[in-house]
Amino acid sequence: MKFFKNIFSLATIAMIIVVFIACSSDDNGTTPNPTTPTNPSGTATKIMPLGASRVAGARPLYESYRYELWKLLLDGNYDFDFIGTETDPADYPMYNGQSFDRDHEGRGGITSGEILAELDIWLNDLTNIPDIVLFSSPGGNDGFTDLNQTVANVNAIIDIFQARNPNVTIFLELPAPAMTSEQTPEFLAFYNQALNTLPQVATNKTTATSSVLTVDMSTNFIDAYLADDVHYSEAGASFIANRYLEVLAPLLP
């Protein structure tokens, strides 16, 4: 990933990712979210985890938040289904007598332009379209020289989801930061610019039937939540999952 290779100087590209596209939020870690269920028909709400390696995970090296979120949603007796064309091959223990729902749309190293180019193909390959999208890493691998192009890509990605489902709810992350020791001045300048620019994306892309919202993964995130310079440890995955639970709970049957 060009952005993080330049910023963090990590040893291997396989271990690099950060999510920079999201926006400011309130003190409880989320922006206001709708209270009407996204899918009121009584069928399982289709949730697509979308992004790069923070979504895909790579057990035992580092974690995705998906397993921890899945357990939390089971505990809440919510009717949901993770969807995506990718299937996590790692070993996950059964929970409450159920096997982990491994479906997702996370790919290590992917750029926002690549997501945009492939998204229609992925959606065509699915039986169902998403009711909710957890858009966790749009642009994290794009490089840090052209934020405007990244924003344009994110807007276009949102357009595709809304064209497929005019009632879709899309969550954009205010990303958890990289390890403190890796936060160079160059990174911080670009990161903060992204955080200041993207709030308007959520506002502009929200329609009468489709909410685009933000989730604050940055506030109170600490170095102990990382397994390496940028990827989640088990504690970090749990932190992210709990933040998602806060915004998902009002939407799920």
Residue, then its C-alpha position, 0 to 999 in steps of 0.5 A: m500500500k503506497f500510502f502506508k509504505n511511504i508513511f510508516s516504512l513498514a517491513t512488509i506490505a502485507m502488514i500495512i493498512v490504515v483507514f483514513i476516510a471518515c469524519s468527526s463524531d459526538d462524544n459517545g463514539t458515533t454520529p446520530n443514526p436512524t432508529t428505524p430498522t433498515n430492513p423491517s420485513g423480518t428477514a435477516t438484515k444483510i451487512m457487508p463489511l467492506g474495506a482492506s486488511r483491517v476488514a479481511g484480518a490475517r489470523p494469527l498475525y492480526e485480527s479483523y473486527r468481524y468475529e468480535l462483532w458477530k459474537l456481540l450481535l449473536d448475544g443481542n439476538y439480532d437477525f443479521d447476515f454478513i455478506g460478501t464474495e470473500t470467505d475468511p479461511a482462518d480458524y475461529p471457535m464456535y460461539n453459542g453453538q454456531s459457526f462464524d459467518r465468514d463472508h466479507e468484502g475485505r481485501g488486503g492492499i486494495t485501493s478505493g479506485e480498485i474497489l470502485a472498479e470491482l464493486d459492481i462485479w462483486l454485487n452481481d456475484l451476490t444473491n443479496i444486496p446489502d442493507i448495511v455497509l460497514f465501509s471501514s477502509p476506503g482510500g487507506n491504500d491510495g497514497f497521500t498525494d491526491l485526497n480529492q481523487t480518493v473522495a471522488n472514488v468514495n462518492a462513486i462507491i456510495d452511488i453504486f450502493q445507493a443505486r442497488n438499494p435506495n434504502v441502504t445505510i452506509f457507515l464510514e469510519l473515523p479510523a483508528p490510528a496507527m501506532t503512535s511511534e509511526q505517526t509521522p508529521e506527513f501522515l498526521a497532516f494527511y490524516n487530519q486533512a482527510l478527517n476534516t474533509l470527509p464529514q461533508v461526504a456523509t452529509n452530501k451523500t445522505t438521501a431521504t431514504s439512505s443514510v450515510l453516517t460516521v463511526d468514531m474508531s479513533t477516540n480512546f483507541i490506544d497502542a495496545y489495541l494494535a498487533d503491529d503498526v496498524h492492524y488490530s490485536e484481539a483487544g483492538a478488534s473488540f474495541i472496534a466491534n463495540r463501536y459498531l454495535e452502538v450504531l447497528a443495534p437500533l437498525l437491526p430486527 
